[in-house]
Amino acid sequence: MEEKYGHYNDDDDTEKKNRLGMNVVFGMIMIAIYLGMAYLLLFTSLFSNLYDIVRYIMGGVFAVYGVFRGYRLFVGMK
């Protein structure tokens, strides 16, 4: 009788699916954080102690990066 040691293919596929699911959830949470920060910087007075131009630049960067991460997450799920 032959004994196998190490990783098996069927367990490896399940682990990859679980890891992919966690990456998708983490990616969505990070996208929400980036877009939320962009909203707070651009449309509220929460960060009114910063100069307006700094708030707008930082808000724009957060918004663009959030959209970029969303695109990468969408393409990576295919």
N, C-alpha and C positions, 0 to 999 in steps of 0.2 A: 504494500500500500504506500502510495506517494504522499508525503506531507508537504504542504505549501506554507512558506513563511513570508511575512511581509504584507504588503497592501494587496487587496483584491480589487478587481475592476468595478464590481457592482457597488462596493462601499465607497469607492473613490468618486463615482458619478453622483451619489447622494450627497457627499460632502461638498462637491463643487456646486451643486444646486443650492445647498444651504448657504454656502459662502456668497454665491451670487445674489441670493435673496437678501442677505444682510447688507451687502454692498449697495443694493438698490434702495433699501430703507435708509441707510446712512446717507446716501447721496441725496435723497429727497429731503431729509432733515436739514442737510447743509444748504441746499438750494433755498429752502424756506428761510433759513437764517440770513443768507446773503440778501435775498429780496426784501426781507423784513428790515434789515439794516438800511438798505437803500431807501425804503419808504420812510423810515424814521428820520434819516438825514435830509431827504428832499422835501417832505411834506408836513413835518411837525416842527415844533419849536423846542423839542427835547434837547437838542444840541445847539442851542442859541448862543452859547458861550464861544463857539468857533466862528471864525470869519465866514461870511456867506459863500465866498468863492471856494473855500476849503470844503465846506459842507456839500456844495454842488459837485465838486470834483470827486470827493469820496463817495457820495451817493451814486454818481454815474459809474464809477469803477465797480462798486458793489453790484449795481444793476446789471452791467455788462457781464461781469464774472458769473453772476447767478444764472443769467440766460445761457452763457457758454457752458456752465456745468450741466444745466438742464438738457442742452443739445447733446453733450457728450454722454449723459446718462441714457437718453433716448436712443442714440445710435448704438451704444454698448449693449442695450437690451435685445437688439435684433439678432 
